[in-house]
Amino acid sequence: MTRLRLKHATTLEERLAMDASQSRKRAMSLPPGQEREALLRKARRDEMAATVTKWLTLPRPQLPRR
């Protein structure tokens, strides 16, 4: 079984930020309630995932060698 590989035009951080923005925009158009809160939670999760991904891809500081 072969795995399908996709080439994305944007980075994961950009896709997560775009999804968070769209979720937030949709949530603001809804009246207060469960659906709106769910979309706001999704937006916060996407923003946090983008932040964690960015942290994980940062280069580690190198220790001085003797």
Secondary structure, DSSP 4 states (H G I P E B T S, - for coil): -PPP----SS-HHHHHHHHHHHHHHHHHTSPSSHHHHHHHHHHHHHHHHHHHHHHHHSPPPPPPP-
